[in-house]
Amino acid sequence: MSDEDLLENYRRAYNTKVGFGERPALIMIDFCQGYFDPDCDLYSGVEDALASALRVREAARAAKIPVILTGVSYHPSAIDGGRFFEKAAPLRYFIEGNPMGAFAEGLEPADDELVITKQYPSAFFGTSLASTLTAMGIDSVLLTGLTTSGCVRASCVDAMSHGFRTAVVADACGDRHDAPHDANLFDMNAKYADVVSEAETIDFLKNLSGKSAG
């Protein structure tokens, strides 16, 4: 099947948009220092994704919607890392106290921003995120973060599975190579979420802010 035929095949089967919700929250997934340090195994050259996410965060704060940051942290013995820690060697940088696990420069959490600490790929697995969003009356999430093929994808599938309208902000997500980044955005857009641009997201948030002011 040619690339053109494949795209047409997907358009016939998977061409539905669910749209942004009415009460969204912004989730910023695992923007940790290790992804930006060339001396770290996690380094992925994703500075553009962080810059985009910070612009989306600014618009989200202006719209007065919740901003939630996630990070990964393990006990010094890594006993809480399970098979994930056993399989993925770079997770050693997330052992409690390692500076590579700290939030990237420019993404220090504000006092009114919730931080969710996790041990597995999804921001929802083993955390209070779903129940917290539900209690806040949130109906949808805007996902940004690292990496597209890992924790962003896992969080996307779980967000949809928990009943939240899910938008993945493509410009504000990153991976160490374009191939897994693009393939996972394509697949998430087909089955689990709307993949949207930074510009679309910021326009939506500006309109939301205008409605709130009105």
C-alpha positions, 0 to 999 in steps of 0.5 A: 500500500502506498503512503497516499493509499494508507493515508486515505485508508486512515481517513476513511476509518479514523477521521473523527475530531472530538474537539477541546472541552469546556473545562480543560486542564493543561498537563505538562509531562516530565519536562525534566533536566535530563532531557536537556543536558547533553551529558545525560543519557536522556538528552533528546534535543527537545528545547523547541518542545519546552519553549512551545509548552511554556508559551501554552502554559502562559496562555493557560494561566491567562485563561485561569485553567489548572496547570499540572506538572508531572515528574518521576521520582524513585526511592533510593533503592528503586523498589518502587520502579518495578519492571519499568525501572528494570527495563529502561536504564535511564530511569536511574536519573530519576532516583530521588535527589538526582539533579537530572530529575529536577524540572527543566529551567524555566518550568519551576512550578508556581505555588498554585500549580499541582505537581504529580509524582509518578513511577510509571509512564502514564500520568494517571497510573498509580496517581490521584490525577484522574480523581483530582481532575474529576473533583475539579469538574475538568472535562478535558486535558491538553497534553504537552511533554516528553517523550511523545512515544513514551509518557505522553502516549501512555498518558494520552491513552489513559486520559481518553480511557478515563473519559476526558476529551484529550488534545495533544499539543504536537509542538509542545511534545518531543522525542529523541528522533522524528520517526517515533515522534511523528508515528505516535502523533499520527496514531494518537490522532487516529485513535485516542485524541485530537493532535493540535498545534500550539497556535490552535491551542493558544487561540482556544485558550484566548477565546476561553479567557474571553468567555471567562471575562465576559 
